[in-house]
Amino acid sequence: MEIFNRSIDPSAWNAIVKGPFIPNKEVNGELVPKEWDEMKDDEKRKVQDDQKAKSILTFFILQGAKVKRKYGKCLMSLIQALRM
């Protein structure tokens, strides 16, 4: 799976390995997620990489019953970890 994902988008693979990126801001001493229009360009790119990673994993999961049976639970846990 690593070779497949790296061939499509190396930054998406990096998002899979490192986990989700959630840009935050401090409001009244509490961290809250930033809105899209509040994010800097590099933060937007990282969030987009997370979305690509989720799309790649979802595509991989949906490819045939054999793949689902063998890797389904593992990949679903990765997708859940990447949810924002």
N, C-alpha and C positions, 0 to 999 in steps of 0.2 A: 504494500500500500504506500509506503514511503516513496518509492521510486515513481509510482504513478502520480502522486500528489506533487512531488518536486518537479516533475516534467510539465505539469500544467501550470503551476504557479509556486515558485519557491517561497514567496512571502506568505502564501496561504498555509503551506506546510509549517512554517515558523509559527503561525497563529495556532495551529493544532498542537504543536509541541509545547508552546509557552502558555497556552490557555487564553481565555478571552481578555480583551483590552477594554476597560470601561473608564473613559475619562470622567473625572469627578471635579466638582468645585465645592468650596466650603460655604455653607449658608447657615448663619447662626451657630457656628461651631460644629456643624454636622456636615459630613460629606454626602453630596447628592450627585447623581449622574448629570452630566451636561446635556443640554439640548443640541441638536445637530448644528444649528446656526451659531452656537457658542464655541464650537470646537475649532481648533487650529487645523491647518491643512494636514500636518503630520498625524494628528489624532484621527481625522476623518479617514486617512489612508489606512490606519491600523484597524479601524472599525470595519472598513470595506474588506480588508484582508480576512477578518473574522467571518464576514458574510460569505466570501468566496470559499473559505474552508468548510463552512456549513453546507454550502451548495455541493461541493465536491464530495463530502462524506455522504450526503443524502443521495446523490447520484449513485455512488458506489453501493450503498445499502440496497437500493432499489434494483440493482442489476442481478436478476435471477435468484431463484430459490436456493441454489447451492451456496452462493455467496452469503445470502441472508442467514442460512443455518449455521454457517461456519463462523462468520464475523459479526452477525447482527447485534448481539448484546454489547460487545465491546465498542462498536461504532456508535450505537445509540447512547452509550454513556459519554462518549466524546462529544457528541452533538449536544447533549444536555449540559456538559461543562462549558460549551461555547455559547450557550444562550445568554442573552443580555436582558 
